[in-house]
Amino acid sequence: MNEAKLIHGIGRSGDISAVQPKAAGSSLLNKLTNSVVLDIIKLAGVRTVTNCFVVPMATGMSLTLCFLTLRHKRPKAKYIIWPRIDQKSCFKSMITAGFEPVVIENVLEGDELRTDIKAVEAKIKVLGAENILCVHSTTSCFAPRVPDRLEELAVICANYDIPHIVNNAYGVQSSKCMHLIQQGTRVGRIDAFVQSLDKNFMVPVGGAIIAGFSESFIQEISKMYPGRASASPSLDVLITLLSLGTSGYKQLLKERKEMFSYLSSELKKLADIHNERLLDTPHNPISLAMSLKNLDENNDAAVTQLGSMLFTRQVSGARVVPCGSVQTVNNYTFEGFMSHTNDYPCAYLNAASAIGIKKQDVDIFLKRLDKCLKTFRKEVKKEETVDEISNSNTGTEQLED
Ligand SMILES: Cc1ncc(COP(=O)(O)O)c(C=O)c1O
């Protein structure tokens, strides 16, 4: 009875991917989901993936599980090499696993923030390869950071015999991110890549896919999960993918890409009108950034005010990044937090084209953003007029004096 209602959940105490004969329904569901999801990863661009499983934890915790699995293989290791990405769960995934993140600052190339490959290699030489658990790289991220140089990192990992875990949080929806992973494994080493269910398949938060190229390593990770687990994330993604079908999912990927181009060209026009700039970040296939330089220069608080204005107008996807914010996460202080670097040249606003987006969403966003920016321009004009009047008054007083 319970089995028929899928109450048992997935896995057995020794392995989250194992079949439980007493719970045929849940076991079948688990197997089916993992193979459907494997197929989708192939379809999305990582053709040579060999194994994957859905785990009922979000991206950060799933990365932690990967690091904990590597711990047994590399008992001496205590460091994780991590090209900086300003997202707290990425950083905390390493701390929670008990490792010391070694932050590699990004380099500014044009407007883009890119992986400093030389700094990665230099750090490996200083620390010693055997003391390093892995390189933890990232594909999908907020512009102006762009996906890591995965191929070069993968080659370094192969050369120094260091594992490589890729955070592909919302990368399944982008053929470019998936291509990077495919290329990385072709030329070098990638041990596992992790992607969020909600960010790629429009299901509720709570699941991720851990995938890789070595069946045995992915199995080791699934055996690391202590106990059984909730079947809900697997059920959600299975229902979603069965109802979409391959063609439905492909269609969503196509629409997302088209909407990215549309958002990009329209945001550029809007930026020009407001005397700002769409930052040039051609390597980022999902996220865009528009400068808020003039807004910031005219009014210190304007950038954060714009953020809250957009939020109250139900524009929840956009985020504003002011200059110079400092944040301490687990005793590590990040200068310029949110911008992926200590001192990005200007404040900016992010917008993204994520799976499921419609033209109407882009249009509403641009309309509301335009309105908010106009409000600021009016305020600046009002202040300038008040200043002019008070300056001319001061002038009169001086004359009278
Ligand atoms: C690049 C990146 N990695 C990881 C995460 C964290 O994901 P989760 O909440 O699924 O752990 C996010 C969240 O937005 C992200 O943008």
The ligand as an SDF file (V2000), in Angstrom:
LIG
                    3D

 16 16  0  0  0  0  0  0  0  0999 V2000
   26.6560   29.7390   -9.4960 C   0  0  0  0  0  0  0  0  0  0  0  0
   25.7990   29.2770   -8.3640 C   0  0  0  0  0  0  0  0  0  0  0  0
   26.1810   28.2190   -7.6550 N   0  0  0  0  0  0  0  0  0  0  0  0
   25.4520   27.7500   -6.6250 C   0  0  0  0  0  0  0  0  0  0  0  0
   24.3000   28.3540   -6.2540 C   0  0  0  0  0  0  0  0  0  0  0  0
   23.5680   27.8540   -5.0630 C   0  0  0  0  0  0  0  0  0  0  0  0
   22.6040   27.0380   -5.3830 O   0  0  0  0  0  0  0  0  0  0  0  0
   21.7630   26.2430   -4.3160 P   0  0  0  0  0  0  0  0  0  0  0  0
   20.9020   27.2040   -3.6020 O   0  0  0  0  0  0  0  0  0  0  0  0
   21.0190   25.3220   -5.1990 O   0  0  0  0  0  0  0  0  0  0  0  0
   22.6900   25.5440   -3.3810 O   0  0  0  0  0  0  0  0  0  0  0  0
   23.8330   29.4540   -6.9670 C   0  0  0  0  0  0  0  0  0  0  0  0
   22.5890   30.1070   -6.5960 C   0  0  0  0  0  0  0  0  0  0  0  0
   22.0900   31.0060   -7.2010 O   0  0  0  0  0  0  0  0  0  0  0  0
   24.6180   29.9400   -8.0470 C   0  0  0  0  0  0  0  0  0  0  0  0
   24.2420   31.0270   -8.7430 O   0  0  0  0  0  0  0  0  0  0  0  0
  1  2  1  0
  2  3  1  0
  2 15  2  0
  3  4  2  0
  4  5  1  0
  5  6  1  0
  5 12  2  0
  6  7  1  0
  7  8  1  0
  8  9  2  0
  8 10  1  0
  8 11  1  0
 12 13  1  0
 12 15  1  0
 13 14  2  0
 15 16  1  0
M  END
$$$$
